[in-house]
C-alpha cells in the first residue's frame, strides 16, 4: 500500500452503564463524541440520546454492518457507535472477521467505556429484579414477613456452615441468599398501608447507625484497640436504645446456647458480678459451660458444632464399617 492511500480512520465503540444516570459520561467520551465525524446508535430509545443531542451532538439512528462502518471511516474519519445494552455483538463479530481475513485495511478500533459502575452498583440490579419478581411471580407476590421468617434463619445457618467449611464459592452464594432475604423483606415493607419503608430506608438506617457508633472513624474520638472500639459501640448503643437492663434487646427465641452466652457477655461487659443460678439438671450444667466459654473467649456454639461434626463423621465411619 503506497503512501498516498487514504487513512483507514477510527471506530470507537462507546459503552455506558445503565446503573449510572444518563448524561453522566467521562471526559474522554465527550471528547470522542464531539470530535466524531458520525455518531451512530441502533437503539432510538437509548437513554443517552436526549442528552447527547442536548449537547449538540447529531446522532444517527442506524444499525450499520461492519462493512458499512469500515467504509464510513475511509479517508481518516472517526465513527462513534453508541452501544446498546447488548454491546453490539453483531458489529464487533463482523469487524473481527474482516480484520482476520487480511484483505481489508481496518480502521483503528477502540472500546471506550463512557461510564463506570461504582462499587455496589449491582445492588441496583437486585432491587430491580426483586421489584419484577414481586409483581409477576405467583409465589413471591403472596409472601409475607412471617412467611419468609423461616428462610432467613435457614439462610443464616447455611452462611455459617459455608464460613466454617472454608468454601469460597459456597460463601459467595450464601451471602447472596442472605442479601436476598433483606431485599425481599424491604420490598414487602413498601406495600404496608400505614407504615411503609423501602430498601433505601433500610440502608439509610444502617448507614446512620454505623456512622454514629464509630466516632473513632467519623468523629473526634480515638480507638487504638478492638476493646476500645467495642466500648464505643456499647456506649453509643446504650445512648440510642435507652435500655433499663443490659439484657434488653437479647432475643430469647435464639438458640439456647447462644442465648446463654449472650447473657453472660452482657453481664460481664457491664461489670455485674451475677452468680449463676444453681439447680438440678443438664440445663444448669450447660448454662455454666456457656458462661465459662464466654469468659475464656470461646464461641460455645461454634465449639459444640465442631464437636458435633466430629461425632457425625464418627457415625458415618461406623456405618461404613458395618456395610463393609
Helices and strands as residue ranges (DSSP letters): E 10-15, H 27-35, E 38-41, H 49-54, E 59-61, H 66-73, E 78-82, H 89-101, E 108-113, H 122-136, G 140-142, H 145-165, H 168-189, H 199-212, H 215-218, H 226-241, H 256-269, H 282-295, H 300-323
